Amino acid sequence: MTTKSVLDLTPRPAAAPLPAMVAAQTAYEVKGVLRNGEQLLLTLIIPVFLLVLFSVTSLLDLGAGARVDFLTPGIIALAVMSTAFTSQAIGTGFERRYGVLKRLGATPLPRSGLILAKTLTVVLIELLQVAVITAVALALGWSPAGNPAAALLAVLLGTAAFSGFGLLMAGTLRAEATLAAANLVYILLLLLGGVVFPLSKFPEALRPVLEYLPITALTEALRAVLADGAALPGRELLVLAVWAVAGLALAARFFRWE
Amino acid sequence: MAAPPALEITGLVKRYGPATAVDGLTLTAARGEVTALLGPNGAGKTSTIEICEGFRPHDAGTVRVLGLAPRDRALKPRIGVMPQTGGVPGTARAGEFLRLMASFHRDPLDPAALMERLGLTAHARTPYRRMSGGQQQRLSLAAALVGRPELVFLDEPTAGLDPQARHATWELVGELRAAGVSVLLTTHFMDEAEQLADHVVIVDHGRVVAEGSPAELTGAERQLRFRARPGLGLDELVGALPVGSAAKESPAGHYLVEGDVRPELLATVTAWCAAHGVLAEDLRIERRTLEDVFLELTGRELRG
């Protein structure tokens, strides 16, 4: 025999305060990302691996100067893209597919609160990524230059741009299509966006196009600040801002919750 | 002014392209009662419940949930929703998910006690995708209840449950009712509707075809059933019975006598059996079941 606990089911409905709901959802999402092996591979292991590999070997011809000084800004840009775009698109795509977004829609957590929690999650994961990448880079002899505030601005604009397109993909395509497309975009932008392979290695005719990719704009902005000590890389930041506005506007317009 | 009913639906219409899923459905679910939407697959039950939950827009008619429009945000803390499937991320651990759901409410049930009650304590750290279908259903039910709602929507709450889990769920629905919670559930299990519901609404082709308490629906009519060897000559039996009685064999060896079932009728049947050397096994007099009523109203053909 088991004794059954008595539950007091008397209705006592009331929503928790919004900040508490957002905090709970954020903590839950961060835990989910940290626990997910595939997401960690994408967000931490691959960037750190590329940083170490190309810093300590001479597999790539990176021109004059310390290799790590060239690589680290690109790796930070890659980390931002992997979290704000790839990981968020895939995670949200499957939440939509499994009716999680729909179910959350029946709780007191408003949609704006859910989006806020997702944004906070991305920012927290990025903080962790930047901390780890910075530690590894410093150990490899990185000597960053420039104004940290300018680098932070570039990361924030990049995050907004990648989040917009990540959510656009998650909210419009089937989850399997999002999985495939988000990974493909990740690889293509990693190869083409000046992250590890310098833009100068690409054919002359292609470069003007590549320069307007969001990953290139973020990489070049971070490199201008952190490697060359530029005060404010205006053109790159403008490109990122345009991508951010376009991505967020499209996501707001076309995102389907189920 | 009296509190508005739990649900008030008038002339509800829902179309998907050229198909009409809900076709002028009207029903009222009283506060503090268990209302069951009973119907075959594709009858429009889930469409109706999802419109009430605020998940889908409707094409025509009016819907009031606790007196409010289904998409009114003020409704969210007051309702609990158990969807037919899913709604939980595959990687989510049961305990964490339930605690998250609880954290959206100011005064929730203790998630641990609820897990204990639903036999999920041992699976608190199991990811959703590794839980059995029955465990997933129970977690989904727990998530619907944890916010102490006034009105709970349960879309086929016992589909795929083993008998123990099914009875545990029924017991919990009984307790919800005792605590004054209004419940709207959909089911295609007759016994579930008969056991749980104060009010049964039979839905077919997107319309209400009958409603009432289980007793009202099954009526006072009785019938007599027995088993015996197949192929008895029933014409002679019917001849001996009062006018208006009927007898049939379906399936082979199972006999059903309908009509004004009185002691005299029982005596006539047993006397006829004795005269023909027939031992009537499992002889019983029963009321029509909800299943009889249901099949009468919705037909016996299979639905695609």
Interface residues (C-beta under 8 A of the other chain):
Chain A: K4 S5 L7 D8 L9 T10 P11 R12 P13 A14 A15 A16 P17 A20 M21 A24 Q25 Y28 K31 G32 R35 N36 F94 E95 Y98 G99 V100 K102 R103 G105 A106 T107 P108 L109 P110 E258
Chain B: E53 G54 F55 R73 K76 P77 R78 I79 V81 P83 T85 G86 G87 V88 P89 G90 T91 A92 E96 L100 M101 S103 F104 H105 R106 D107 L109 A113 L114 E116 R117 A143 L145 G147 R148 P149 E150 E175 L176 A178 A179 G180 V181
